[in-house]
Amino acid sequence: MASGDNGDRRGNAGGIPSASFSPPSRAGVILWLKPHQLVLGGIPLALILLQVVQGGDMLSMRNIPLAVLIAVSAIDVNGRSLWQILATRLGFQLRRATGQTRWTVSPMAVDTVTAMIDLPGAAGERLRRVELVDTMFAGASYLEDLADGTVTAVLRADAANWMFAPSRAQAERAAGFREMQRVTCMLPGVRRVDTQMRCLMRPAPDDAPQGDGFAERDVRWVREHKMRAEPLYDVTIAITLDRRSIAREVKAEGGGAKGVSAVLKDRVLKCADMLAKAGINRGSVVWQDAQMLRGLMKTMSDPDAWMLLDRYGRLPDDIPVSSAYNVYDDRIQVDRTWATTMWIDRWPGEEVMAGWLAELVAGGGAGRQVILTESFRATTRGEEVRDVDNRIAEIDRMIRLNQMTGKQPDPALDKERNDLKSRRRQIGDEEAGIRFRGLVTLLAGDEASLDLSRSRAIGSASGLLHFDKMISQQWEGWLAALPLGQAGR
C-alpha cells in the first residue's frame, strides 16, 4: 500500500482549519515503471530487438508471448503494477489451497487460559504481550513484535462530540490533533502512531423511565422495538517504538521489560498531555491491559460480546477472542461478523474542511459499524523533498508524452503541478513532515448488509476519496483494523 503526505493547511472565514492533500508519488525509474517492470519488460523487448538486428521479423508469431510480457509489465493500476497485483492474487489462492484462509479454535480451549493475542498464523506467533514493570500503570501491557523489532502501547479514549461543537471548538480540536500527531510522531524512537475512530453497535442500556405517562410509555416502546442497540464511538491510539532506536534509553532504565516500560511510559504521558486539545476526553484515556485489548477485539466480531466484558471492558482469559475465521477475496467472516477493509488510495485534491471525515464514521444511517484507521509516521525533510520532486518529474514526463502524442493538455496535471510547486516551497520552512495512510473497515451481521454498507460508504465519499477494495488482502485488512497498531507495519 502506498502512502500519502499531509498537505497544506489553511484557515477560512469561519475559523475552521482546512487542508488539501498531496497525492502519493507513483514515480518510477522511467516514467511510472518500477525496477521489476523494467526488468520483466526489458528482457523480452531486448530479445525482440535482437531478432530484428539479426534480420528476423518483428511481427512473427513467436514474438506474441514476448509482446504480452511487455504489455503486462507496462500496465500500472493505482500505483501498483500488474505483476504486483498478480502476485497478491496468486499468494491468496495459494493460502486458500493450503488451508491458510480458514481457522477455528478448538472447543477444548474454552475454560483454559488462552494467549493474549488470539490470532492464528504468523501474526499470532510474532506478537506477544508483556506487562509493564515498575510504573504507575498497574496491569497495563505493551505489545512486542518479535519479527519487526518494535514495542507498542495502546490507549483507548472517548471522543468529544464534533458535529454539534461550535466552530471555535472545532478549530481548536483540529489544531490540537495536528499538533498531537506531529509531536508524538517526532518523539525519539517513535516509528509510527496509529489512530482509530471506531463506531460499533452495542445493546442499548436498560434505563427506560418507569411510569404510566405518555412520554414514559413512548420511550419504553422505542427501547423495546426500535432501539435495541446504540452506537458507541471511541478512539484508540497505538504508539509504536523501534527497539533499536531506544536501546540506550532502555539500558539506562534498567534494561529488559523494566527499561522498555519506562521508555513507553515517557512517550505515552507526553502524548496523553496533548489529547484534551485534540478533542479527546482526557479523563477517559486508559492505557490498555491484556484483557482490555482482548475485549476491544471481541466486540468487533461478536455482537453479544458486551455482555461478557466487565465494567472496565476486560474479557476473561478463558474466553477466546474469536473461534472461526473465513477469508474470502473481498471480505472476511470472523465468528458472526462479516467485514471488509478498503484502502484509501486517493485523498481529496481540493481543499476540505477539518472534520470532513466525520460523515464517513458517524454517517451512513443507523446500524453502520465502521473503523477508520490512520497510520502516521514522521518523514525527514529530505524524504519530503524527494517525494515531491519525484511527483513533479513524473507529471512533467506525462505532459511531454501528451505533447509528443498530440493529446490535448490536461488541466488537472497543470493544477497538480502548481500545487506541488507550492508544497515544495513550503517544505523549505519545515524540519520534517508526516506521512500517512488510511484504511476503512466496515462490519455487518450478514453479507447483504455488508454490501449495502460498502456501497453507501463509497457513494458518500464519491469525489473526495477513492477506495481500493484490497482484493485478496482481507486478512491483512482485518489485522490493520484490530486495535494493535498494525496498520502501518
Helices and strands as residue ranges (DSSP letters): E 4-5, E 9-10, E 18-19, H 35-53, G 61-63, H 64-74, E 76-77, E 80-81, H 82-97, E 102-104, G 107-109, H 121-126, E 127-131, E 141-145, E 150-157, H 167-185, E 190-203, H 214-225, E 229-242, H 247-252, H 256-272, G 276-278, G 282-284, E 286-287, H 290-301, G 305-308, E 324-327, E 332-334, E 337-346, E 352-353, H 358-362, E 369-380, H 381-404, H 411-427, E 432-444, H 447-460, E 466-468, H 474-481
